[in-house]
Amino acid sequence: MLKHVNNRKYATSFIDTRTIKAVRVASLPKKPDQPTDMNELCDMILKAPEEEIFRIEHVSVQILPEDMPGFPTRIET
């Protein structure tokens, strides 16, 4: 299950809810020599190693019980 939280960053955290282990995947800034043509850009991305496109790091994430997947744990009245 995915939960979208817009923090206005190009990054996503993936969390194993059983172990609470998490990784954060963030896009790296544009390179000065990056192609502007969409086809060339797609080709460059498909051929590049992941470390040239993304920064992947292990992170610690606090998950509130009401943010866990499944039925609501509380009901606002």
N, C-alpha and C positions, 0 to 999 in steps of 0.2 A: 504494500500500500504506500502511495506517495502522498505527502502533505506539502502543499506549496505555501511558502512564506516569502513574500516579496520584500527583500532587504536592499533592493536596487544594486545588487552585485551579481556578477556572472560567476556564481559559485553554487555548488550543491553539496549538502552533507548527506551521506548514506549511513544509516544507523541499523545495526543488527539489534532489534528490540529484545532478543533473548539474552544477549551478552552485554548490551549497551556499548559495544565497540563501534567506533565511527571513523569514517574517512571523509575528508573534504576535498572536492575536486573543483579547482578554479581555473578559469581560462587565463592564459598569460597575456600581457599587453601586446598590442600590434607591433610588428617589426617595421622598421623604416622601409625595408625593401619588399614588403608584403605586396603581392599582386592586387590590383584593383578590379581586374576582370573576374567576375564570379566563377567562371569555368576554371580559370587558372588558380584561383584561390581554393576551390574545392579539390582540385588535383593536388595542390601543395599540401592541404590538410590530410588527404587520404594517404599520401606517401610519407609524411613526417612521422618520426617517432613520437610517442605520447608525451615525453618530457619536453619536447619543443612546443607543444600546444597547451598542455595542462600542468598545473602544479597539484600533486596529490600528497596529502599529509594526513597522518593519524591525528584525530582531535578527541577532546572530551566534551560530551554533550549532556546537559541536564534535560530530562524529559519529564514534564509534569504528568501526573496520572491522567488528567483529562485530555492530554495530547496523544495518548497511546491509541493505537488502532482498536477498533471494537465498539461496543455499546458505550454510551456516555456513562461516566462515573458519577456525575452529579447533574442535577437539573435546576436551572435558574428559574425562579418564580417571580 
